[in-house]
Amino acid sequence: FKTFLLSFESVILSKQTGNNKLSVGGYLYSDKAGDLGFTNNVTNLSVSYKLDIGNNMFLSAGLQGGIGQRFLAGNNYEFDNQFNGIAFDNSIAPMSTIEKTNMLIGDYAAGVSWTYSDEASTLSSSDAKYVNVGLAMYHLQAPKLFNEREYRRYTIHGDFYKGINSKIADRKSTRL
């Protein structure tokens, strides 16, 4: 098994736009596994924009696109039907075949998120508030890999944080 990953990301435009930010990123990924040398090579580039919509709120959107290569290096495939009940039997003809052993595909993703962020009034006050919700969709064109379709995948995420003011916390603790 061999896995390699190299990634980068950077804000490329922020000074001219105030709190708005344009960012780019990307990664190179390679994974080789098993006796058949199943290899998955992926190169993706991303771009995102964070828009200040006022009142401590931000709207972000991102796009990702790239190309992937998947291939099998070996040719000694074994299938379930070649098991005779006791052991693997190479003399049984496989009922399955792999039509292609090398595939090159494009793959795309997109996402949006909304953020509310109110910083703490002082360093020690612990009264910050933060809310983030978002939606992303992967494999937009649902590419076909070998004999299987790569179905669209969705992610819905959210998180919430609210600091507790230290003065209120102190009062509550004295009442206990």
Disulfide bonds with the S-S distance in Angstrom:
none
